[in-house]
């Protein structure tokens, strides 16, 4: 079984991907937690059953935090049988109100049944990684045009050479300014790992249907118009020079496994 490479998102696409307002009922988060889980091929049904029962348990006890946990899987580029659970949060104080899955299951189903569900999940899991990303609005593009969760997204994971973050950020800032001014580029979320493998960035570009990917944009032309040809070359060469490794995935939302807190009702 292929092991999960360190990711953002892993996305989603249980990419995540780590942003702007995720839904109208949720605050704009500054951070995103991504739990990436690879399960045994023979235990996919068991793991998905666990996710469904966990979502139902959250509703049953009226869980309020996190505001959502969106599940993504790799559609292209990543290992099979891998789930990314993406949970945004605005600040660290929110974590104090999060209820661990084991406690959620126990409260909803009792110790015996909750324990059985947990045992089923643990038997299914082959590996698991938890990362936290800080969203970088100053590096992201047109986030309000496509609030998460995303149906699909291209997620690039970039690991930089140590000590090169400032130069990388300067290049991304200039690229953002030129492409936003051009006005024909899709939204893109940029976030940095703060708990996980650093220095690492993820760039998440959402799309709703595959035909959207046939549209082409010319970044070089946009940069030429704003900065001129010589500076454009320097800007576009910088990220490649500073990159230690780069991985690209397509993640896909699994709405059937995801959870969003219910809006409070009034009498």
Secondary structure by P-SEA (a helix, b strand, c coil): ccccccccccccccccccccccccccccccbbbbbbbbbbcccaaaaaaaaaaaaaaaaaaccccccbbbbbbbcccccccbbbbbbbbccaaaaaacccaaaaaaaaccaaaaaaaaaaaaaaccbbbbbbbbbccccccccccccccccccbbbbbbbcccaaaaaaaaaaaaaaaaaaaccccbbbbbbbccccccbbbbbbbbcccccccccccaaaaaaacccaaaaaaaaacccccccccccbbbbbccccbbbbcccccc
